[in-house]
Amino acid sequence: GVLEAIRISCAGYPTKRTFDEFIYRFGMLTPDVLDG
């Protein structure tokens, strides 16, 4: 449950990102997709 999720998070595994965070980080990989 919750304790396991905290343990995994502390181990350095990625957590869920918001869409805006995802676009900010990875948007440069596919600029044509962002244009529309």
C-alpha positions in Angstrom: 0.0 0.0 0.0 1.1 3.5 1.0 4.3 2.4 2.8 5.4 0.3 -0.2 4.8 3.3 -2.5 6.9 5.5 -0.2 9.7 2.9 -0.1 9.8 2.7 -3.9 9.8 6.5 -4.2 12.7 6.8 -1.8 14.6 4.2 -3.9 14.7 6.6 -6.7 12.1 5.2 -9.1 10.2 7.8 -11.1 6.9 9.1 -10.0 4.0 10.3 -12.1 4.4 13.7 -13.8 1.7 16.1 -14.8 1.2 16.7 -18.5 2.8 20.1 -18.2 5.9 18.7 -16.6 6.1 16.0 -19.2 5.9 18.5 -22.1 8.4 20.8 -20.4 10.9 17.9 -20.1 10.3 15.9 -23.3 8.5 18.3 -25.7 11.7 19.1 -27.6 11.8 15.5 -28.8 8.7 15.9 -31.0 8.1 19.6 -31.7 5.8 18.8 -34.6 3.4 17.1 -32.3 3.2 20.2 -30.1 2.4 22.5 -33.0 -0.9 21.0 -33.6 
